[in-house]
Amino acid sequence: MNTIEQKLDAFSRALQVMDRLREECPWNAAQTYDSLRPMTLEEAYELSDAVLKKDFSALEKELGDVFLHVIFYARIAQEEGRFDIADVMNRLCEKMIFRHPHVFAKQDGGMTAQDVADNWEMIKAKEKGGNKRILSGIPDAMSPILKAHAMQDKARGVGFDWEEKQQVWDKVKEEQLECEDELKAMEAARDEAALAAARDRAEEEMGDYLFAVVNAARLYGIDPDKALHRACDKFRRRFTYLEEHTIRQGRDLHDMTLAEMDAIWDEGKAKGL
């Protein structure tokens, strides 16, 4: 591992590389906050993939790509006279110090990790210039599953949560039944106006149902995003097996019955796919 001096040298080198790119490369010079944003999202997802796959070589690379975007945004802000990378790092340090009095101010000694998490939102609320509302810091553009999990976790941080995690299942079942009722109403609609109204209600109830399922995952310590990723990966493996098996037989999926496809699907499942 590198020494602190080597780490600082590497940080300085990255800043110097960015300076040259911004000054001497036409493409880099043309980038703006808005043009970088979609690329930043892509890099964040690539980083997430590396974490999920435990691919540490890819993780090292993707962390560098994300860091590039951090110094890129800071460099643009510097050119506009708004702030620079030092301001970014200092603000980060000040925030972390303020939010960890048990470490830096030696207060509340003996806190557990759960104690720190529970105290986090209340500390944030005291910050000068911090979020005015508990949920106001959650980005609108966040993926819905992650957004639901983040909202529920922040609410938990101020005590708004089930007393016993098992209680969540009554809510899940309640939302499932309400969703089923609205889906039946949608199917029973006899005109376009009634169908549109029923579909709107069904969409709302489906959202409530999914929100409750995410809440259940959170209460049991399951990452719902990771769980759904695993389900998608499993579906991809089994459906690909079905497709390839069918092609080898010289057949077309469109010409097969559901029962025939299910039989091949179960075969792939039995093989551990």
C-alpha atoms as a printed R data frame, in Angstrom:
    type eleno elety resid chain resno       x       y       z
1   ATOM     1    CA   MET     A     1   0.000   0.000   0.000
2   ATOM     2    CA   ASN     A     2   1.057   3.584  -0.596
3   ATOM     3    CA   THR     A     3   2.190   6.041   2.058
4   ATOM     4    CA   ILE     A     4   0.259   9.236   2.756
5   ATOM     5    CA   GLU     A     5   2.923  11.144   0.821
6   ATOM     6    CA   GLN     A     6   2.480   8.874  -2.196
7   ATOM     7    CA   LYS     A     7  -1.285   9.268  -2.000
8   ATOM     8    CA   LEU     A     8  -0.968  13.052  -1.925
9   ATOM     9    CA   ASP     A     9   1.436  12.923  -4.872
10  ATOM    10    CA   ALA     A    10  -1.070  10.825  -6.842
11  ATOM    11    CA   PHE     A    11  -3.862  13.271  -5.961
12  ATOM    12    CA   SER     A    12  -1.700  16.180  -7.130
13  ATOM    13    CA   ARG     A    13  -0.860  14.349 -10.349
14  ATOM    14    CA   ALA     A    14  -4.559  13.760 -11.086
15  ATOM    15    CA   LEU     A    15  -5.264  17.475 -10.655
16  ATOM    16    CA   GLN     A    16  -2.381  18.370 -12.965
17  ATOM    17    CA   VAL     A    17  -3.635  15.911 -15.601
18  ATOM    18    CA   MET     A    18  -7.097  17.481 -15.409
19  ATOM    19    CA   ASP     A    19  -5.606  20.981 -15.744
20  ATOM    20    CA   ARG     A    20  -3.793  19.987 -18.935
21  ATOM    21    CA   LEU     A    21  -6.828  18.202 -20.370
22  ATOM    22    CA   ARG     A    22  -9.049  21.192 -19.724
23  ATOM    23    CA   GLU     A    23  -6.510  23.592 -21.264
24  ATOM    24    CA   GLU     A    24  -5.150  21.549 -24.172
25  ATOM    25    CA   CYS     A    25  -7.825  18.999 -25.217
26  ATOM    26    CA   PRO     A    26 -10.716  20.373 -27.312
27  ATOM    27    CA   TRP     A    27 -13.155  17.697 -26.148
28  ATOM    28    CA   ASN     A    28 -12.386  18.170 -22.444
29  ATOM    29    CA   ALA     A    29 -12.461  21.948 -22.840
30  ATOM    30    CA   ALA     A    30 -15.943  21.750 -24.361
31  ATOM    31    CA   GLN     A    31 -17.549  19.824 -21.477
32  ATOM    32    CA   THR     A    32 -20.055  21.441 -19.130
33  ATOM    33    CA   TYR     A    33 -21.921  20.385 -15.983
34  ATOM    34    CA   ASP     A    34 -24.840  19.283 -18.156
35  ATOM    35    CA   SER     A    35 -22.770  17.351 -20.689
36  ATOM    36    CA   LEU     A    36 -20.941  15.505 -17.907
37  ATOM    37    CA   ARG     A    37 -24.077  14.529 -15.993
38  ATOM    38    CA   PRO     A    38 -25.201  11.530 -18.131
39  ATOM    39    CA   MET     A    39 -21.624  10.253 -18.258
40  ATOM    40    CA   THR     A    40 -21.372  10.559 -14.474
41  ATOM    41    CA   LEU     A    41 -24.507   8.449 -14.077
42  ATOM    42    CA   GLU     A    42 -23.062   5.837 -16.425
43  ATOM    43    CA   GLU     A    43 -19.820   5.728 -14.433
44  ATOM    44    CA   ALA     A    44 -21.765   5.356 -11.188
45  ATOM    45    CA   TYR     A    45 -23.619   2.350 -12.601
46  ATOM    46    CA   GLU     A    46 -20.370   0.812 -13.839
47  ATOM    47    CA   LEU     A    47 -18.947   1.252 -10.348
48  ATOM    48    CA   SER     A    48 -22.064  -0.378  -8.913
49  ATOM    49    CA   ASP     A    49 -21.622  -3.340 -11.291
50  ATOM    50    CA   ALA     A    50 -18.028  -3.808 -10.131
51  ATOM    51    CA   VAL     A    51 -19.165  -3.812  -6.486
52  ATOM    52    CA   LEU     A    52 -21.958  -6.314  -7.148
53  ATOM    53    CA   LYS     A    53 -19.604  -8.633  -9.050
54  ATOM    54    CA   LYS     A    54 -16.791  -8.199  -6.492
55  ATOM    55    CA   ASP     A    55 -14.491  -7.473  -9.457
56  ATOM    56    CA   PHE     A    56 -11.750  -5.582  -7.653
57  ATOM    57    CA   SER     A    57  -9.713  -4.870 -10.765
58  ATOM    58    CA   ALA     A    58 -12.782  -3.221 -12.302
59  ATOM    59    CA   LEU     A    59 -13.534  -1.532  -8.976
60  ATOM    60    CA   GLU     A    60 -10.099   0.114  -8.958
61  ATOM    61    CA   LYS     A    61 -10.679   1.391 -12.506
62  ATOM    62    CA   GLU     A    62 -14.248   2.575 -11.942
63  ATOM    63    CA   LEU     A    63 -13.344   4.428  -8.754
64  ATOM    64    CA   GLY     A    64 -10.794   6.326 -10.817
65  ATOM    65    CA   ASP     A    65 -13.431   7.151 -13.431
66  ATOM    66    CA   VAL     A    66 -15.822   8.477 -10.781
67  ATOM    67    CA   PHE     A    67 -13.012  10.481  -9.176
68  ATOM    68    CA   LEU     A    68 -12.207  11.965 -12.592
69  ATOM    69    CA   HIS     A    69 -15.732  13.343 -12.718
70  ATOM    70    CA   VAL     A    70 -15.401  14.840  -9.228
71  ATOM    71    CA   ILE     A    71 -12.285  16.790 -10.165
72  ATOM    72    CA   PHE     A    72 -13.807  17.637 -13.576
73  ATOM    73    CA   TYR     A    73 -16.841  19.345 -12.009
74  ATOM    74    CA   ALA     A    74 -14.589  21.118  -9.504
75  ATOM    75    CA   ARG     A    75 -12.303  22.340 -12.294
76  ATOM    76    CA   ILE     A    76 -15.254  23.831 -14.205
77  ATOM    77    CA   ALA     A    77 -16.470  25.531 -11.020
78  ATOM    78    CA   GLN     A    78 -12.959  26.873 -10.438
79  ATOM    79    CA   GLU     A    79 -12.954  28.449 -13.907
80  ATOM    80    CA   GLU     A    80 -16.249  30.166 -13.050
81  ATOM    81    CA   GLY     A    81 -14.857  31.437  -9.742
82  ATOM    82    CA   ARG     A    82 -17.349  29.428  -7.687
83  ATOM    83    CA   PHE     A    83 -15.132  26.962  -5.777
84  ATOM    84    CA   ASP     A    84 -12.276  24.544  -6.382
85  ATOM    85    CA   ILE     A    85 -11.341  21.014  -5.366
86  ATOM    86    CA   ALA     A    86  -9.851  22.205  -2.060
87  ATOM    87    CA   ASP     A    87 -13.197  23.752  -1.122
88  ATOM    88    CA   VAL     A    88 -14.906  20.474  -1.996
89  ATOM    89    CA   MET     A    89 -12.549  18.447   0.189
90  ATOM    90    CA   ASN     A    90 -12.651  20.915   3.085
91  ATOM    91    CA   ARG     A    91 -16.443  20.970   3.053
92  ATOM    92    CA   LEU     A    92 -16.470  17.178   3.062
93  ATOM    93    CA   CYS     A    93 -14.101  17.037   6.026
94  ATOM    94    CA   GLU     A    94 -16.084  19.623   7.984
95  ATOM    95    CA   LYS     A    95 -19.306  17.708   7.388
96  ATOM    96    CA   MET     A    96 -17.809  14.384   8.462
97  ATOM    97    CA   ILE     A    97 -16.293  15.907  11.585
98  ATOM    98    CA   PHE     A    98 -19.580  17.562  12.536
99  ATOM    99    CA   ARG     A    99 -21.566  14.385  11.969
100 ATOM   100    CA   HIS     A   100 -19.175  12.233  14.034
101 ATOM   101    CA   PRO     A   101 -18.881  13.967  17.425
102 ATOM   102    CA   HIS     A   102 -18.302  10.552  19.015
103 ATOM   103    CA   VAL     A   103 -15.018  10.419  17.076
104 ATOM   104    CA   PHE     A   104 -13.778  14.000  16.797
105 ATOM   105    CA   ALA     A   105 -15.301  15.628  19.894
106 ATOM   106    CA   LYS     A   106 -15.188  12.506  22.062
107 ATOM   107    CA   GLN     A   107 -18.898  12.824  22.840
108 ATOM   108    CA   ASP     A   108 -21.328   9.954  23.334
109 ATOM   109    CA   GLY     A   109 -18.578   7.421  23.875
110 ATOM   110    CA   GLY     A   110 -19.389   3.767  23.453
111 ATOM   111    CA   MET     A   111 -21.839   4.255  20.596
112 ATOM   112    CA   THR     A   112 -22.570   1.273  18.394
113 ATOM   113    CA   ALA     A   113 -22.820   1.427  14.606
114 ATOM   114    CA   GLN     A   114 -26.623   1.373  14.931
115 ATOM   115    CA   ASP     A   115 -26.507   4.233  17.449
116 ATOM   116    CA   VAL     A   116 -24.497   6.312  14.986
117 ATOM   117    CA   ALA     A   117 -26.926   5.539  12.160
118 ATOM   118    CA   ASP     A   118 -29.939   6.420  14.303
119 ATOM   119    CA   ASN     A   119 -28.346   9.733  15.330
120 ATOM   120    CA   TRP     A   120 -27.263  10.651  11.788
121 ATOM   121    CA   GLU     A   121 -30.422  12.403  10.603
122 ATOM   122    CA   MET     A   122 -30.832  14.404  13.812
123 ATOM   123    CA   ILE     A   123 -27.248  15.631  13.495
124 ATOM   124    CA   LYS     A   124 -27.828  16.575   9.849
125 ATOM   125    CA   ALA     A   125 -30.878  18.631  10.838
126 ATOM   126    CA   LYS     A   126 -28.639  20.814  13.035
127 ATOM   127    CA   GLU     A   127 -26.206  21.639  10.252
128 ATOM   128    CA   LYS     A   128 -25.962  25.251   9.171
129 ATOM   129    CA   GLY     A   129 -27.327  25.367   5.651
130 ATOM   130    CA   GLY     A   130 -28.268  21.683   5.805
131 ATOM   131    CA   ASN     A   131 -31.446  20.082   4.506
132 ATOM   132    CA   LYS     A   132 -34.560  21.763   5.897
133 ATOM   133    CA   ARG     A   133 -36.591  18.562   5.749
134 ATOM   134    CA   ILE     A   134 -35.622  14.973   6.482
135 ATOM   135    CA   LEU     A   135 -36.357  13.741   2.939
136 ATOM   136    CA   SER     A   136 -35.329  16.859   1.009
137 ATOM   137    CA   GLY     A   137 -31.819  15.584   0.312
138 ATOM   138    CA   ILE     A   138 -32.997  12.533  -1.664
139 ATOM   139    CA   PRO     A   139 -32.553  13.219  -5.405
140 ATOM   140    CA   ASP     A   140 -35.664  13.131  -7.585
141 ATOM   141    CA   ALA     A   141 -33.632  11.391 -10.312
142 ATOM   142    CA   MET     A   142 -32.680   8.492  -8.028
143 ATOM   143    CA   SER     A   143 -33.918   5.087  -9.189
144 ATOM   144    CA   PRO     A   144 -37.290   4.349  -7.524
145 ATOM   145    CA   ILE     A   145 -36.136   1.284  -5.572
146 ATOM   146    CA   LEU     A   146 -33.128   3.112  -4.130
147 ATOM   147    CA   LYS     A   147 -35.255   6.205  -3.498
148 ATOM   148    CA   ALA     A   148 -37.873   4.188  -1.590
149 ATOM   149    CA   HIS     A   149 -35.177   2.496   0.497
150 ATOM   150    CA   ALA     A   150 -33.451   5.822   1.228
151 ATOM   151    CA   MET     A   151 -36.714   7.501   2.267
152 ATOM   152    CA   GLN     A   152 -37.656   4.658   4.572
153 ATOM   153    CA   ASP     A   153 -34.189   4.569   6.125
154 ATOM   154    CA   LYS     A   154 -34.160   8.319   6.743
155 ATOM   155    CA   ALA     A   155 -37.595   8.121   8.339
156 ATOM   156    CA   ARG     A   156 -36.297   5.282  10.530
157 ATOM   157    CA   GLY     A   157 -33.452   7.543  11.636
158 ATOM   158    CA   VAL     A   158 -35.922   9.816  13.439
159 ATOM   159    CA   GLY     A   159 -38.000   6.944  14.866
160 ATOM   160    CA   PHE     A   160 -40.719   6.636  12.196
161 ATOM   161    CA   ASP     A   161 -40.690   2.869  11.728
162 ATOM   162    CA   TRP     A   162 -42.441  -0.337  12.723
163 ATOM   163    CA   GLU     A   163 -41.995  -1.370  16.341
164 ATOM   164    CA   GLU     A   164 -41.490  -4.975  15.226
165 ATOM   165    CA   LYS     A   165 -40.289  -5.834  11.723
166 ATOM   166    CA   GLN     A   166 -42.860  -8.628  11.394
167 ATOM   167    CA   GLN     A   167 -45.597  -5.990  11.392
168 ATOM   168    CA   VAL     A   168 -44.623  -4.963   7.880
169 ATOM   169    CA   TRP     A   169 -46.179  -8.100   6.386
170 ATOM   170    CA   ASP     A   170 -49.693  -6.948   7.277
171 ATOM   171    CA   LYS     A   171 -48.982  -3.784   5.300
172 ATOM   172    CA   VAL     A   172 -47.574  -5.749   2.358
173 ATOM   173    CA   LYS     A   173 -50.687  -7.947   2.251
174 ATOM   174    CA   GLU     A   174 -52.988  -4.942   2.598
175 ATOM   175    CA   GLU     A   175 -51.301  -3.164  -0.318
176 ATOM   176    CA   GLN     A   176 -51.341  -6.343  -2.418
177 ATOM   177    CA   LEU     A   177 -55.103  -6.734  -1.976
178 ATOM   178    CA   GLU     A   178 -55.735  -3.072  -2.803
179 ATOM   179    CA   CYS     A   179 -53.578  -3.425  -5.910
180 ATOM   180    CA   GLU     A   180 -55.441  -6.561  -6.994
181 ATOM   181    CA   ASP     A   181 -58.792  -4.787  -6.533
182 ATOM   182    CA   GLU     A   182 -57.754  -1.891  -8.760
183 ATOM   183    CA   LEU     A   183 -56.352  -4.233 -11.420
184 ATOM   184    CA   LYS     A   184 -59.697  -6.075 -11.478
185 ATOM   185    CA   ALA     A   185 -61.501  -2.731 -11.775
186 ATOM   186    CA   MET     A   186 -59.260  -1.851 -14.692
187 ATOM   187    CA   GLU     A   187 -60.142  -5.098 -16.470
188 ATOM   188    CA   ALA     A   188 -63.844  -4.512 -15.816
189 ATOM   189    CA   ALA     A   189 -63.840  -0.974 -17.252
190 ATOM   190    CA   ARG     A   190 -66.278  -0.571 -20.144
191 ATOM   191    CA   ASP     A   191 -65.182   2.730 -21.669
192 ATOM   192    CA   GLU     A   192 -61.978   4.728 -22.173
193 ATOM   193    CA   ALA     A   193 -62.673   7.217 -19.373
194 ATOM   194    CA   ALA     A   194 -63.327   4.472 -16.833
195 ATOM   195    CA   LEU     A   195 -60.278   2.546 -18.040
196 ATOM   196    CA   ALA     A   196 -58.008   5.598 -17.710
197 ATOM   197    CA   ALA     A   197 -59.256   6.297 -14.180
198 ATOM   198    CA   ALA     A   198 -58.887   2.650 -13.162
199 ATOM   199    CA   ARG     A   199 -55.391   2.431 -14.646
200 ATOM   200    CA   ASP     A   200 -54.340   5.543 -12.717
201 ATOM   201    CA   ARG     A   201 -55.593   4.049  -9.442
202 ATOM   202    CA   ALA     A   202 -53.971   0.685 -10.250
203 ATOM   203    CA   GLU     A   203 -50.659   2.372 -10.946
204 ATOM   204    CA   GLU     A   204 -50.834   4.167  -7.602
205 ATOM   205    CA   GLU     A   205 -51.686   0.982  -5.731
206 ATOM   206    CA   MET     A   206 -48.967  -0.976  -7.523
207 ATOM   207    CA   GLY     A   207 -46.521   1.692  -6.376
208 ATOM   208    CA   ASP     A   208 -47.773   1.394  -2.793
209 ATOM   209    CA   TYR     A   209 -47.362  -2.377  -2.983
210 ATOM   210    CA   LEU     A   210 -43.800  -2.159  -4.307
211 ATOM   211    CA   PHE     A   211 -42.967   0.473  -1.689
212 ATOM   212    CA   ALA     A   212 -44.185  -1.888   1.046
213 ATOM   213    CA   VAL     A   213 -42.089  -4.764  -0.363
214 ATOM   214    CA   VAL     A   214 -38.995  -2.533  -0.377
215 ATOM   215    CA   ASN     A   215 -39.790  -1.629   3.217
216 ATOM   216    CA   ALA     A   216 -39.939  -5.311   4.139
217 ATOM   217    CA   ALA     A   217 -36.544  -5.893   2.518
218 ATOM   218    CA   ARG     A   218 -35.059  -2.988   4.478
219 ATOM   219    CA   LEU     A   219 -36.440  -4.221   7.782
220 ATOM   220    CA   TYR     A   220 -34.874  -7.646   7.240
221 ATOM   221    CA   GLY     A   221 -31.506  -6.217   6.198
222 ATOM   222    CA   ILE     A   222 -31.895  -7.118   2.526
223 ATOM   223    CA   ASP     A   223 -30.708  -4.656  -0.121
224 ATOM   224    CA   PRO     A   224 -33.753  -4.555  -2.460
225 ATOM   225    CA   ASP     A   225 -31.720  -3.214  -5.374
226 ATOM   226    CA   LYS     A   226 -29.175  -6.015  -5.079
227 ATOM   227    CA   ALA     A   227 -31.949  -8.586  -4.601
228 ATOM   228    CA   LEU     A   228 -33.701  -7.449  -7.789
229 ATOM   229    CA   HIS     A   229 -30.374  -7.435  -9.642
230 ATOM   230    CA   ARG     A   230 -29.927 -11.077  -8.641
231 ATOM   231    CA   ALA     A   231 -33.435 -11.914  -9.800
232 ATOM   232    CA   CYS     A   232 -32.770 -10.231 -13.159
233 ATOM   233    CA   ASP     A   233 -29.479 -12.103 -13.563
234 ATOM   234    CA   LYS     A   234 -31.216 -15.391 -12.773
235 ATOM   235    CA   PHE     A   235 -33.999 -14.681 -15.253
236 ATOM   236    CA   ARG     A   236 -31.412 -13.811 -17.920
237 ATOM   237    CA   ARG     A   237 -29.531 -17.111 -17.343
238 ATOM   238    CA   ARG     A   238 -32.648 -19.259 -17.477
239 ATOM   239    CA   PHE     A   239 -34.249 -17.465 -20.411
240 ATOM   240    CA   THR     A   240 -30.967 -17.610 -22.348
241 ATOM   241    CA   TYR     A   241 -30.822 -21.362 -21.652
242 ATOM   242    CA   LEU     A   242 -34.383 -21.684 -22.964
243 ATOM   243    CA   GLU     A   243 -33.548 -19.681 -26.072
244 ATOM   244    CA   GLU     A   244 -30.298 -21.511 -26.854
245 ATOM   245    CA   HIS     A   245 -31.865 -24.916 -26.195
246 ATOM   246    CA   THR     A   246 -34.662 -24.054 -28.607
247 ATOM   247    CA   ILE     A   247 -32.252 -22.843 -31.298
248 ATOM   248    CA   ARG     A   248 -30.230 -26.083 -31.038
249 ATOM   249    CA   GLN     A   249 -33.408 -28.009 -31.707
250 ATOM   250    CA   GLY     A   250 -34.066 -25.914 -34.795
251 ATOM   251    CA   ARG     A   251 -37.248 -24.522 -33.287
252 ATOM   252    CA   ASP     A   252 -38.662 -21.025 -32.763
253 ATOM   253    CA   LEU     A   253 -39.906 -19.780 -29.386
254 ATOM   254    CA   HIS     A   254 -42.892 -18.206 -31.129
255 ATOM   255    CA   ASP     A   255 -44.068 -21.654 -32.236
256 ATOM   256    CA   MET     A   256 -43.788 -23.293 -28.811
257 ATOM   257    CA   THR     A   257 -46.491 -23.626 -26.189
258 ATOM   258    CA   LEU     A   258 -46.003 -22.179 -22.737
259 ATOM   259    CA   ALA     A   259 -45.904 -25.700 -21.317
260 ATOM   260    CA   GLU     A   260 -43.042 -26.624 -23.668
261 ATOM   261    CA   MET     A   261 -41.108 -23.522 -22.689
262 ATOM   262    CA   ASP     A   262 -41.766 -24.156 -18.992
263 ATOM   263    CA   ALA     A   263 -40.330 -27.662 -19.313
264 ATOM   264    CA   ILE     A   264 -37.042 -26.326 -20.709
265 ATOM   265    CA   TRP     A   265 -37.061 -23.520 -18.127
266 ATOM   266    CA   ASP     A   266 -37.385 -26.069 -15.318
267 ATOM   267    CA   GLU     A   267 -34.557 -28.068 -16.867
268 ATOM   268    CA   GLY     A   268 -32.291 -25.025 -16.683
269 ATOM   269    CA   LYS     A   269 -33.446 -24.377 -13.123
270 ATOM   270    CA   ALA     A   270 -32.583 -27.952 -12.169
271 ATOM   271    CA   LYS     A   271 -29.079 -27.384 -13.510
272 ATOM   272    CA   GLY     A   272 -28.603 -24.508 -11.093
273 ATOM   273    CA   LEU     A   273 -28.974 -21.700 -13.617
